[in-house]
Amino acid sequence: MYSVTDPVTGVLVEEVANSTDAEVRDAVGRVHGGYAAWRRRDVRERAAIVARAGELFAERADELARIMTLEMGKRVSEGLGEVGIVADIFGYYAEHGPALVADEPIEIKGGQAVISKGPIGALLGIMPWNFPCYQVARFVAPNLVLGNTILLKHASICPRSAAAIEEILSAAGVPRDVYVNTFASSRQIPAILADPRIAGVSLTGSERAGIAVAAEAGRNLKRTVLELGGSDPLIILDTADLDETVNATATARMRNCGQSCNAPKRIIVLAGLYDEYADRLAKRVTEYFVPGDPADPATKLPPLASMAAADVVAAQVAKAVEQGATLRAGGNRITPGAYLEATVLTDVTPDMDAYAEEIFGPVAIVFRADDEDDAIRLANDTPFGLGASVWGTNEERNRRVADRIDAGMVYLNRAGGSQADLPFGGIKRSGLGRELGPAGIEEFMNRKSIRLG
């Protein structure tokens, strides 16, 4: 069952029945059937439709932000910001997509050849709730330009976002059998992946979901992109303004109520700054990130996406304290609703669960590093490898540290973010493949070698 439950109150607003097995099979048939005509359309026509979709997302930004606030508690300002990134993504692929899929001439021994860049077929997208529009956009926009068709299964708490996205794409001119939303359940995913009419799958979600989907995709030889969890390190080497650094890093951690895969979850501070930084961070999150109504523009800390999510994060914090961590700020559940105080933990050691697991909520863990080498050791001592950031006043030193971090993305003097023209993705248990930028259109591309003579 798909459902909308207001995380501010915990009140059930709407329920939507799952698609039946027959409806799911019909949806697969539709996107498979729509592929032949869509791939034959001139890439410039597909790009024009994608451009129009970006415009329509921007036009409906207020509505989409309100839906996100109701479904998963996102602050209105953050919802508007998310839709702005969505419009940028559609605009980027509309503008640059035709060039990115153009034939690539190559010289070969004894002749000439081209690499023809084309689609591979109907794709399944499995999307999460934390960024209901953005996550869909970065999968859908490049693949529509490339010529693939899309069957989209959204998160079970986001049926209104799912329906609105389908409406916008249809209004932009995407044919009804090129993008199809399905209210499929997780139970139905293996059958979809086993269907020979589905050529690939992209999932953004938890590590556990990624393992399950990767196993089914591998069993059925389907091309796969996985964007999974992260426990991103943020290394502070030095600073010219500690208050500015504290405020910027606190904001980065608490963005989207801490529910972002590439948020800086582990803050690693060199010993000379550690004590003062930890004290000021605890003060900042306590005084500034006060829980409130996400529909109120003044609110800085909204609820988590669901009561269950808030309970899980609160339990992780409690477990860390039970195992010996120091609670420097917050940690308390607030009811009614899915609220948790902004939280700071210190003295987390490798024998504690919180050291290696992802905490998907408004919780910062601060570590002391003896020196630069120790900071890098701590940064890399994780099963994840999505993103990282390095903060310091020496550009050469920052870059040197960045080169030694095991991650798919590293940002200097800014926390991990996202933009349309910059590839996004990780290594280790953070997933497979890349989205956004030039790389984002290549994951489900057939790079066909054609020898000319």
C-alpha positions in Angstrom: 0.0 0.0 0.0 1.2 3.5 -0.8 0.2 6.1 1.7 0.6 9.7 2.7 1.1 10.3 6.4 1.7 13.8 7.6 5.0 13.5 9.6 4.1 16.7 11.5 1.1 15.0 13.1 1.4 11.3 12.3 -2.1 11.4 10.8 -2.9 9.3 7.7 -4.0 11.5 4.9 -4.4 9.2 1.9 -3.9 5.6 0.8 -3.3 4.3 -2.7 -3.6 0.6 -3.6 -0.7 -1.2 -5.0 -0.7 -2.0 -8.7 -1.9 -5.6 -9.3 0.4 -8.1 -11.0 -1.6 -7.7 -14.2 -1.2 -3.9 -14.0 2.5 -4.2 -13.5 2.8 -6.6 -16.5 0.8 -4.2 -18.6 3.0 -1.3 -17.5 6.1 -3.3 -18.6 4.5 -4.0 -21.9 3.7 -0.3 -22.4 7.2 1.0 -21.9 8.6 -1.9 -24.0 6.1 -1.1 -26.7 6.8 2.6 -26.7 10.5 2.1 -27.1 10.7 1.5 -30.8 9.0 4.7 -31.8 10.7 6.8 -29.1 14.2 5.8 -30.1 13.5 6.6 -33.7 12.5 10.2 -33.0 15.2 12.7 -33.7 17.3 13.4 -30.6 16.5 17.1 -31.0 12.8 16.4 -30.7 13.4 14.4 -27.6 15.6 17.1 -26.2 12.9 19.7 -26.9 10.3 17.7 -24.9 12.8 17.4 -22.0 13.4 21.1 -22.1 9.7 21.7 -21.8 9.5 19.3 -18.9 12.1 21.4 -17.1 10.0 24.5 -17.7 6.9 22.8 -16.3 8.6 21.7 -13.2 9.7 25.3 -12.5 6.1 26.5 -13.1 4.7 24.0 -10.7 7.4 24.5 -8.0 5.1 25.8 -5.3 2.7 22.8 -5.7 5.5 20.3 -5.8 7.1 21.8 -2.7 3.8 21.6 -0.8 3.5 17.9 -1.8 6.9 17.1 -0.5 6.2 18.9 2.8 3.1 16.8 3.3 4.6 13.5 2.2 8.0 13.5 3.9 8.2 16.7 5.9 10.6 18.7 3.7 10.8 22.4 4.5 9.1 24.5 1.9 12.3 26.4 1.1 14.2 23.2 0.6 11.4 21.8 -1.6 11.6 24.9 -3.8 15.3 24.5 -4.0 14.9 20.9 -5.0 12.6 21.8 -7.9 15.1 24.4 -9.0 17.8 21.7 -9.3 15.3 19.5 -11.2 14.7 22.2 -13.7 18.5 22.6 -14.1 18.9 18.9 -14.8 16.2 18.8 -17.5 17.7 22.0 -19.0 21.2 20.6 -19.0 20.3 17.4 -20.8 18.0 19.2 -23.2 20.9 21.6 -24.1 23.8 19.2 -24.1 22.2 15.8 -24.7 22.3 15.9 -28.5 26.0 16.5 -28.5 26.6 13.9 -25.8 24.9 11.2 -27.9 26.4 12.2 -31.3 28.5 9.7 -33.2 32.1 9.6 -32.1 34.6 9.1 -35.0 37.7 7.0 -34.1 40.7 6.0 -36.1 41.5 2.3 -36.3 44.3 0.4 -37.8 43.5 -0.2 -41.5 40.4 1.9 -41.7 37.9 4.2 -40.0 35.1 3.7 -37.5 32.5 5.5 -35.4 31.1 4.8 -32.0 27.3 5.2 -32.4 25.7 6.1 -29.1 22.2 4.9 -28.7 19.6 3.6 -26.1 19.2 0.0 -24.9 15.5 -0.2 -24.2 13.0 0.0 -21.4 14.4 0.8 -17.9 13.1 0.4 -14.4 13.7 3.2 -11.9 13.3 2.6 -8.2 13.3 5.9 -6.4 13.5 7.0 -2.7 11.5 9.5 -0.6 14.2 11.9 0.6 14.3 13.9 -2.7 11.1 12.9 -4.4 11.6 15.0 -7.6 15.4 15.4 -7.8 16.2 11.7 -7.7 13.7 11.0 -10.5 15.0 13.8 -12.6 18.6 12.7 -12.6 17.6 9.3 -13.8 14.8 10.2 -16.2 16.1 13.4 -18.0 19.3 11.8 -19.6 17.6 8.6 -20.5 14.6 10.3 -22.2 17.1 12.3 -24.3 19.1 9.2 -25.1 15.9 7.3 -26.3 15.3 4.9 -23.5 11.8 4.5 -22.0 11.0 4.5 -18.3 9.0 2.4 -15.8 9.1 4.3 -12.5 8.4 2.9 -9.1 8.5 5.6 -6.5 8.8 5.3 -2.7 5.7 4.1 -1.0 5.2 7.3 1.0 5.4 9.5 -2.2 2.3 8.7 -4.3 1.4 12.3 -4.9 4.9 13.2 -6.0 4.9 10.2 -8.3 1.6 11.2 -9.9 2.6 14.8 -10.3 5.8 13.9 -12.0 4.0 11.7 -14.5 1.5 14.5 -15.2 4.3 17.0 -15.8 6.1 14.7 -18.2 2.9 14.0 -20.1 2.1 17.6 -20.4 5.6 18.3 -21.7 4.9 15.9 -24.6 6.4 12.6 -23.3 4.2 9.9 -24.9 2.1 7.9 -22.5 4.0 4.7 -23.2 7.5 6.3 -22.8 7.2 7.2 -19.1 4.9 5.1 -17.0 4.4 5.4 -13.2 3.6 2.2 -11.4 2.5 1.7 -7.7 4.3 -1.6 -7.6 5.3 -3.2 -4.4 8.8 -4.4 -3.5 7.4 -7.9 -3.8 6.8 -7.3 -7.5 10.3 -6.1 -8.4 11.9 -9.5 -9.0 9.3 -10.3 -11.6 9.9 -7.0 -13.4 13.7 -7.6 -13.4 13.2 -11.1 -14.7 11.1 -9.8 -17.6 13.2 -9.8 -20.8 11.5 -6.6 -21.9 13.3 -4.6 -19.2 16.9 -3.8 -20.1 18.2 -2.2 -17.0 17.5 -0.8 -13.5 18.5 2.3 -11.6 18.0 2.3 -7.8 18.6 5.0 -5.3 18.0 3.8 -1.8 19.4 1.8 1.1 22.3 -0.6 1.0 19.9 -3.5 1.8 17.6 -2.5 -1.1 20.6 -2.2 -3.4 22.0 -5.6 -2.5 18.6 -7.2 -3.2 18.1 -5.4 -6.6 21.7 -6.0 -7.7 21.3 -9.7 -7.0 18.1 -9.9 -9.1 19.6 -7.7 -11.8 22.7 -9.9 -11.9 20.7 -13.0 -12.1 18.9 -11.6 -15.1 21.9 -9.9 -16.7 20.5 -6.4 -16.5 22.6 -3.3 -16.6 22.5 -1.6 -13.2 23.1 1.8 -11.5 23.0 1.9 -7.7 23.2 5.0 -5.6 23.2 3.8 -2.0 24.1 5.0 1.4 26.9 7.1 2.6 28.7 8.1 5.8 30.6 11.0 4.3 33.5 12.5 6.1 34.0 16.2 6.5 37.6 17.0 7.4 38.5 20.4 9.0 42.2 21.0 8.8 42.2 24.6 9.8 40.0 27.7 9.5 40.3 31.5 9.4 36.9 31.9 11.0 35.7 29.1 13.3 32.2 30.5 13.7 31.7 30.6 10.0 33.0 27.0 9.6 30.7 25.8 12.4 27.7 27.4 10.9 28.4 26.2 7.4 29.1 22.6 8.5 26.1 22.5 10.8 23.8 23.7 8.0 25.3 21.0 5.7 24.7 18.2 8.2 21.1 19.3 9.0 20.0 19.9 5.4 16.9 17.9 4.6 16.8 17.0 8.3 20.0 15.0 7.8 18.3 12.7 5.3 20.7 12.9 2.5 23.0 10.2 1.3 25.9 12.6 0.6 25.5 14.7 3.8 28.6 15.1 5.9 27.8 12.6 8.7 31.3 12.3 10.2 33.0 15.5 11.1 36.8 15.0 11.6 38.6 17.9 13.2 42.3 18.2 13.9 43.2 18.2 17.5 44.0 21.9 17.9 40.5 22.9 16.8 38.5 19.9 18.1 37.4 21.0 21.6 36.3 24.5 20.6 34.7 23.2 17.4 32.7 20.5 19.2 31.5 23.0 21.8 30.4 25.6 19.3 28.7 23.0 17.1 26.7 21.7 20.0 25.6 25.2 20.8 24.8 26.0 17.2 22.5 23.1 16.6 20.8 23.5 19.9 20.0 27.2 19.5 19.5 27.5 15.7 18.0 24.1 14.6 14.8 24.2 16.6 12.1 21.8 15.5 9.0 23.3 13.9 6.4 23.1 11.2 8.1 22.6 7.8 5.4 24.7 6.1 6.5 27.7 8.2 9.3 29.5 6.4 11.0 30.3 9.8 11.4 26.6 10.7 15.0 25.4 10.6 14.5 21.7 11.6 11.5 19.8 10.2 10.4 16.3 11.2 11.9 13.2 9.7 10.0 11.6 6.9 8.1 9.2 9.0 7.5 8.1 12.6 9.4 4.9 11.8 12.4 6.8 10.5 12.5 9.0 13.6 12.3 6.0 15.9 15.2 4.3 14.1 17.5 7.3 14.3 16.6 7.9 18.0 17.4 4.3 18.7 20.7 4.6 17.0 21.6 7.6 19.1 20.5 5.8 22.3 22.6 2.8 21.3 25.6 4.9 20.8 25.3 6.5 24.2 24.7 3.1 25.8 27.9 1.9 24.2 29.9 4.8 25.6 29.5 7.8 23.2 29.1 11.3 24.6 25.8 13.1 23.9 26.8 16.7 23.4 23.5 18.0 22.2 19.9 16.8 21.5 19.1 13.2 21.0 15.4 13.4 22.2 12.4 12.3 20.3 9.6 14.9 20.2 6.0 14.0 19.8 3.5 14.2 18.2 5.1 13.8 14.9 8.4 12.4 13.6 10.7 14.9 15.3 14.1 14.4 16.7 16.3 17.1 18.2 19.4 18.1 16.3 22.1 15.9 17.8 25.8 15.9 18.3 27.8 12.8 19.4 31.5 12.6 20.3 33.8 9.9 21.6 32.5 7.4 19.1 34.9 4.5 18.8 35.3 1.6 16.3 33.7 -0.9 18.7 30.4 1.0 18.6 27.6 0.5 16.0 27.5 4.2 15.2 31.1 4.2 14.0 30.4 2.2 10.8 26.6 2.6 10.2 24.8 5.4 8.4 22.7 7.6 10.6 20.0 9.0 8.3 18.8 11.9 10.4 19.9 15.2 12.1 22.9 13.7 13.9 26.5 14.8 13.6 29.4 12.7 14.9 32.5 14.6 15.6 35.9 12.8 15.7 39.3 14.1 16.9 42.3 13.5 14.5 45.8 13.8 15.7 47.1 15.1 12.4 46.5 15.1 8.6 47.3 11.4 8.2 45.1 10.4 11.1 42.2 12.5 9.6 42.6 10.6 6.3 42.7 7.3 8.1 39.4 8.1 9.9 37.8 9.4 6.7 38.6 6.2 4.8 37.7 3.8 7.7 34.2 3.2 6.5 32.4 0.7 4.3 30.9 3.6 2.3 32.5 5.8 -0.3 30.0 8.3 -1.6 31.3 11.8 -1.0 33.6 13.8 1.3 34.7 17.3 1.9 37.9 19.0 3.0 38.0 22.4 4.7 41.1 24.5 5.2 42.9 27.6 4.2 45.7 26.0 2.1 44.5 25.1 -1.3 47.5 22.8 -2.1 47.0 21.0 1.2 43.3 20.6 0.7 43.9 19.0 -2.7 46.6 16.7 -1.4 44.1 15.4 1.3 41.3 15.1 -1.3 43.5 12.9 -3.5 43.9 10.5 -0.6 40.2 10.1 0.3 38.4 7.0 -1.0 35.2 8.4 -2.4 33.4 9.1 -5.6 33.2 12.8 -4.9 35.2 15.3 -2.9 34.4 18.9 -2.3 36.8 21.6 -1.1 35.6 24.2 1.4 32.0 23.2 0.8 29.9 20.3 1.7 28.7 17.7 -0.8 25.9 19.0 -3.0 24.6 18.3 -6.5 24.5 20.1 -9.8 23.4 19.1 -13.2 26.8 19.1 -14.9 28.8 17.3 -12.3 28.9 13.5 -12.1 27.4 12.0 -8.9 28.1 8.6 -7.5 30.3 6.6 -5.1 32.5 3.6 -4.6 32.6 0.7 -2.1 29.2 0.0 -0.6 27.8 3.3 -1.7 26.9 1.9 -5.1 27.8 1.5 -8.8 27.7 3.9 -11.7 27.3 7.6 -12.1 24.5 10.0 -12.6 24.4 13.7 -13.8 26.9 15.4 -16.0 28.2 13.7 -19.2 28.6 10.4 -17.3 24.9 10.3 -16.5 23.8 9.7 -20.0 26.3 6.9 -20.6 25.2 4.3 -18.0 22.3 2.9 -20.1 23.9 3.7 -23.5 24.8 1.3 -26.3 28.2 2.4 -27.5 28.0 0.5 -30.8 31.2 0.2 -32.9 30.6 0.6 -36.6 33.5 0.0 -38.9 33.3 2.2 -42.0 35.9 0.5 -44.1 
